Amino acid sequence: MSEKKAAKTYKKVSVMGWIGTLILSAIPVLNLILWLIWMFSAKRPSRRTFAGACLILTLLGAALIALGITLYGREILEWARQIDPQLFTKLFVEP
């Protein structure tokens, strides 16, 4: 069996397909669901790879934000209080 027959050929994603993919990827929460679906069941390898890369970057970004809040949370709150000293009295009003 020749290598040409062994290699599967996949239909490429069109420009409009990528535009639709990017638009759907910009919608919060829906993007995570679609990335998981595409990563595990997309027929086109380019879409599977795209979904995997997006998930990895999103998880990395979330981890960096969590680390930043953990390390600099107090400084962020103090900065927010300097901008609006009554910020927390507006948000946490006791009955």
Backbone bond lengths (Angstrom), bond angles and torsions (degrees), N, CA, C in turn:
res aa  C-N    CA-C-N  psi(-1)  N-CA   C-N-CA  omega(-1)  CA-C   N-CA-C  phi
1 M - - - 1.453 - - 1.529 108.54 -
2 S 1.286 116.58 129.65 1.458 119.66 -178.14 1.524 110.87 -78.06
3 E 1.328 114.83 160.95 1.469 120.26 -179.17 1.523 111.63 -67.37
4 K 1.311 117.32 -28.75 1.464 120.06 179.57 1.522 110.98 -65.47
5 K 1.319 116.99 -38.08 1.456 119.94 178.66 1.522 111.30 -74.01
6 A 1.324 116.64 -32.43 1.466 120.76 -178.22 1.525 111.61 -72.06
7 A 1.317 116.80 -34.03 1.469 120.24 -178.35 1.525 109.53 -77.84
8 K 1.333 115.69 126.03 1.466 120.28 178.24 1.517 109.32 -80.60
9 T 1.293 115.81 140.66 1.458 119.12 174.61 1.521 108.13 -102.60
10 Y 1.309 115.48 135.53 1.454 121.97 -178.60 1.518 109.34 -113.32
11 K 1.309 114.71 145.31 1.456 120.27 176.04 1.529 108.25 -71.54
12 K 1.313 116.29 133.52 1.462 120.47 -179.23 1.522 110.85 -74.71
13 V 1.331 115.69 152.79 1.462 121.04 176.13 1.526 107.19 -78.32
14 S 1.314 117.03 130.62 1.465 121.32 -178.11 1.529 110.47 -75.15
15 V 1.312 115.62 169.57 1.466 120.80 177.48 1.524 110.05 -60.83
16 M 1.324 116.77 -44.32 1.468 119.78 178.23 1.528 111.11 -65.14
17 G 1.319 116.63 -33.06 1.460 120.32 175.89 1.517 111.57 -63.44
18 W 1.342 116.39 -41.86 1.468 120.11 178.07 1.525 111.24 -69.10
19 I 1.328 116.88 -37.11 1.471 119.54 177.40 1.524 109.79 -62.28
20 G 1.321 116.74 -44.81 1.462 120.36 176.56 1.521 112.16 -62.24
21 T 1.327 116.08 -40.41 1.464 120.71 178.23 1.521 110.62 -61.75
22 L 1.317 117.24 -44.19 1.465 120.93 -179.52 1.524 111.80 -67.71
23 I 1.322 117.20 -39.00 1.470 119.99 178.11 1.528 110.02 -64.26
24 L 1.324 117.29 -46.28 1.468 120.34 178.58 1.527 111.57 -65.49
25 S 1.326 116.72 -31.11 1.465 120.52 178.93 1.524 112.22 -72.70
26 A 1.318 117.45 -14.58 1.464 121.07 -179.74 1.526 112.56 -88.75
27 I 1.319 118.08 -6.11 1.468 121.67 -178.55 1.528 108.71 -91.50
28 P 1.344 117.80 117.21 1.468 120.18 -177.90 1.528 112.24 -58.38
29 V 1.288 115.81 148.92 1.465 127.39 -179.86 1.533 111.17 69.33
30 L 1.332 117.59 -51.20 1.460 119.99 177.12 1.524 110.10 -59.92
31 N 1.338 116.32 -37.24 1.459 119.34 -179.18 1.532 111.59 -61.22
32 L 1.324 117.55 -41.71 1.464 120.07 179.68 1.528 111.16 -63.31
33 I 1.320 116.04 -42.08 1.469 120.54 179.32 1.529 110.15 -63.63
34 L 1.329 115.79 -47.15 1.465 119.52 -179.37 1.517 111.73 -65.74
35 W 1.330 118.40 -39.36 1.465 120.65 178.38 1.520 110.90 -60.86
36 L 1.326 117.14 -41.06 1.464 119.90 177.93 1.529 110.93 -65.10
37 I 1.320 116.34 -42.80 1.468 119.81 178.49 1.523 110.14 -62.92
38 W 1.327 116.66 -48.05 1.462 120.39 -178.63 1.522 111.52 -65.15
39 M 1.323 116.90 -37.33 1.460 120.09 -176.82 1.529 111.23 -65.10
40 F 1.321 117.12 -35.71 1.458 119.77 -175.08 1.526 114.60 -102.09
41 S 1.332 118.29 -15.62 1.463 116.99 -176.24 1.527 115.40 -136.64
42 A 1.327 118.44 5.13 1.468 119.19 179.17 1.527 109.56 -69.15
43 K 1.318 115.79 140.74 1.461 120.65 -179.41 1.525 111.71 -80.40
44 R 1.313 115.72 -24.18 1.463 119.81 -177.17 1.530 110.05 -97.11
45 P 1.330 116.82 125.00 1.470 119.86 -177.62 1.530 113.44 -60.02
46 S 1.319 117.44 -32.98 1.467 119.42 -179.11 1.526 110.99 -64.74
47 R 1.322 117.35 -38.11 1.466 120.65 178.77 1.531 110.22 -71.41
48 R 1.335 117.62 -37.95 1.471 120.82 176.61 1.519 110.51 -61.69
49 T 1.321 116.39 -44.93 1.460 120.95 -179.91 1.522 110.99 -65.16
50 F 1.319 117.03 -42.54 1.466 121.64 177.93 1.522 110.64 -59.16
51 A 1.336 116.94 -46.93 1.464 121.19 -178.94 1.525 110.99 -63.18
52 G 1.322 116.86 -41.90 1.466 120.05 178.10 1.517 112.00 -63.12
53 A 1.329 116.39 -42.92 1.463 120.20 178.92 1.524 111.20 -64.13
54 C 1.324 117.12 -41.40 1.469 120.56 178.62 1.522 111.36 -63.61
55 L 1.325 117.26 -42.33 1.466 120.26 178.54 1.523 111.51 -63.59
56 I 1.326 116.64 -43.40 1.466 120.24 179.49 1.523 110.50 -62.65
57 L 1.331 117.54 -45.73 1.465 120.57 179.94 1.525 111.98 -64.79
58 T 1.325 117.40 -37.92 1.463 121.04 178.64 1.523 110.79 -66.08
59 L 1.324 117.04 -44.82 1.468 120.50 178.58 1.525 111.31 -65.33
60 L 1.321 116.94 -38.97 1.461 120.48 177.30 1.526 110.68 -64.44
61 G 1.320 117.19 -43.56 1.468 121.12 177.64 1.514 112.05 -62.46
62 A 1.332 117.00 -42.93 1.468 120.80 178.61 1.525 110.94 -63.77
63 A 1.326 116.99 -39.31 1.466 120.66 178.44 1.527 110.81 -65.72
64 L 1.325 117.37 -40.83 1.467 120.37 178.75 1.526 111.60 -66.94
65 I 1.318 117.42 -38.60 1.468 120.81 177.05 1.521 110.15 -65.01
66 A 1.332 117.09 -43.94 1.466 120.70 178.51 1.523 110.84 -62.30
67 L 1.318 117.00 -40.59 1.462 120.74 177.61 1.525 110.65 -64.63
68 G 1.324 117.44 -42.95 1.459 121.35 178.49 1.514 112.40 -62.42
69 I 1.326 116.93 -41.78 1.466 120.41 178.20 1.525 110.33 -66.95
70 T 1.323 116.48 -39.40 1.462 120.31 178.72 1.526 111.02 -63.56
71 L 1.315 116.58 -43.91 1.465 120.26 -176.20 1.527 112.96 -80.71
72 Y 1.326 117.77 -35.58 1.460 121.24 -172.07 1.525 113.52 -123.02
73 G 1.313 117.79 21.91 1.459 121.47 -177.43 1.515 113.65 -59.00
74 R 1.325 116.96 -44.58 1.471 120.10 -179.58 1.523 111.65 -64.60
75 E 1.325 116.42 -40.60 1.461 119.86 178.96 1.530 110.88 -64.56
76 I 1.317 116.41 -38.17 1.465 120.41 178.18 1.524 110.19 -64.06
77 L 1.340 116.92 -43.35 1.463 120.50 178.72 1.522 111.70 -64.90
78 E 1.324 117.50 -41.27 1.467 120.51 177.96 1.525 110.87 -63.73
79 W 1.298 116.64 -40.86 1.458 120.60 177.45 1.526 110.07 -61.71
80 A 1.327 116.82 -42.21 1.465 120.73 178.85 1.522 110.72 -64.98
81 R 1.329 117.37 -37.96 1.470 120.41 178.65 1.526 111.33 -67.70
82 Q 1.327 117.81 -32.53 1.462 120.51 177.48 1.529 110.42 -67.56
83 I 1.296 116.87 -34.92 1.461 120.34 178.68 1.524 110.34 -70.52
84 D 1.333 117.45 -45.98 1.465 122.41 -179.25 1.525 108.15 -138.99
85 P 1.346 118.02 96.28 1.467 120.84 -176.27 1.526 114.02 -59.36
86 Q 1.310 117.96 -25.45 1.462 119.92 -178.57 1.531 112.13 -98.54
87 L 1.306 116.24 18.32 1.455 120.85 -176.82 1.522 112.08 -56.08
88 F 1.319 116.39 -47.71 1.459 118.99 -174.83 1.520 112.37 -81.05
89 T 1.314 117.67 -22.57 1.463 118.23 175.02 1.526 110.10 -73.27
90 K 1.332 117.03 -29.31 1.468 120.62 176.37 1.528 110.87 -73.09
91 L 1.321 116.02 -37.74 1.456 119.73 -176.79 1.522 113.02 -79.90
92 F 1.324 116.51 -38.43 1.460 120.79 -174.37 1.522 110.28 -115.73
93 V 1.305 116.61 70.75 1.460 121.79 179.00 1.520 107.91 -87.06
94 E 1.331 115.28 126.75 1.465 119.10 179.50 1.521 109.44 -82.43
95 P 1.343 116.79 144.08 1.475 119.80 -178.42 1.510 112.85 -71.30
